[in-house]
């Protein structure tokens, strides 16, 4: 990746929406903001727009850097930019922070106009459907009646899938990477342990920790440590850390002995320093609830009949959070429904996190697929 | 299993040891108790003794029931008894609670004679080597100069492996089930998240919670919930719980939505009600540190040269905590060293926990092996 291929300095934008958003949980957001970024130029017929949906801890900052912080590289910067697989010379790319998030879109940290205090525990439950509804409105605001593609990895892939069903005429290509059509019991189990760590942290204060001037650091830290175990593969951990000792010997203490422990502590501490606990809780519940086949007695093929898009699906052999068989569930449901699907199963050692890396085959697959999208 | 095949009512015994035990950590236990149970009768030549080593949350209560509690069935009662695979008509079977435990052997809950208070955080680190040393002394006390077999599952299997190396002439058969020659980085990672949950619980009080009259319930609960995810397989969870809802619909709350959550809460609450947090910490560290190849530059084959026993090794295809490839590491190290090894890889759906169940092939393998042990 050369510097010349970076989109360069980018600036987030904010869109305010006054029309209330009815949520799947039964609640209503009376008004809300969405923070987003765009890269490239929307063409005259608005046919070249690609929406990039973020995963659990991601944001609208997909590519480029901020002028005031040269370290602030977007989370999918290796993918999005001039000459990159998602080429901003061809496409107009949008990244948007989900509702309930903690990066600028309306969420639990935002001020609840009814109380003039942070929403905290009163912020309504949001779902993948709600995010997609709110992003569809952003599309309208930007003059996009149909997206060339909606792309996402992990939870972002679920949003892309949701788009193809609930806004079938507004998306030509659904691109779903390292995702699953729904969480397994084991996926839900990991989420629940992470949530319990936060909910039981005395500094959580029932979700209203903002007013107490504290953060449930221990809970967030545990949640992130656990998360990182599921993002990596057993093999990747073995290669990266193995049983390497931090101090060259067994110390017989409860501090750090092994490098893997040091890595998890570092990741946990970093995360607890910037991420919002309520956002973590809400987002994991949105993951748990997501199930397009829910209203179809669990029959995914029937659920997918509504789709009109073409599909790109990618999975990674070492991803044990959403392993290839989960992508194949979706693949077969789509194929049995006669849909046009490109599927690639990639051997990339990094586990679930592979979707963020620039593995050569993976990026070649994305580059080829995007190059064949007509705009 | 018929009632007539149960060993029936059993009574724990206690052995006190006055000779100080030098520990691998550098510490010394000046004196200690071991609580144990025996089933069957030691023969005249003391050649029919089988030591059963317990795993993380197990105890000396391997088989039978206590007279005052008909629900108190031993944790491996399906295996040990008259006519059972480990037949007490032939063998004299010993179960012993590990040092550092919380079921009667000297541990952090015990009174430290130097302070007249519970040991708490001052209890020294114990390792697999230390357990084996202390159990060897129990063997001497009982007049057993050589065990017919030492058997264990999971952490118990590591103790059995340790016996074959450090007391090579005192064990004729090392029987190692659902174990690994050492923990992987991922194994250590899970242990560390569980430990952090306990260490960061405000009720932990640096390990001296006994004097505060509290228990770090939240930490123990999280540790056990996480543990249970690793004891089951993804498939077993899918079959047992899937995405079944507790209340028939998504409740949009942080209480229990899915059956799998309810199961984990139940297991976590139960465990926190009886298990000691310091024991949990010490035992997971003993697991992390265990590595017979540590003094051999990681070369397991060289480490195993000392062994004189015959081996029985069993693994389960759905065990992702210690998957079959971890057992095969040991198998190949032994085979390259010319040792006599029986290895069986079993298709049992229950994941790591399979070693506790009475799968027909599994029990047939154990029965056949035990029946061929000469006493």
Interface residues (C-beta under 8 A of the other chain):
Chain A: X25 X26 X125 X182 X183 X184 X185 X186 X188 X189 X190 X192 X193 X195 X196 X197 X199 X200 X202 X218 X221 X222 X225 X226 X228 X229 X232 X234 X237 X238 X240 X241 X242 X243 X250 X252 X253 X254 X257 X258 X260 X261 X264 X268 X281 X285 X288 X289 X291
Chain B: X25 X26 X125 X182 X183 X184 X185 X186 X188 X189 X190 X192 X193 X195 X196 X197 X199 X200 X202 X218 X221 X222 X225 X226 X228 X229 X232 X234 X237 X238 X240 X241 X242 X243 X250 X252 X253 X254 X257 X258 X259 X260 X261 X264 X268 X281 X285 X288 X289 X291
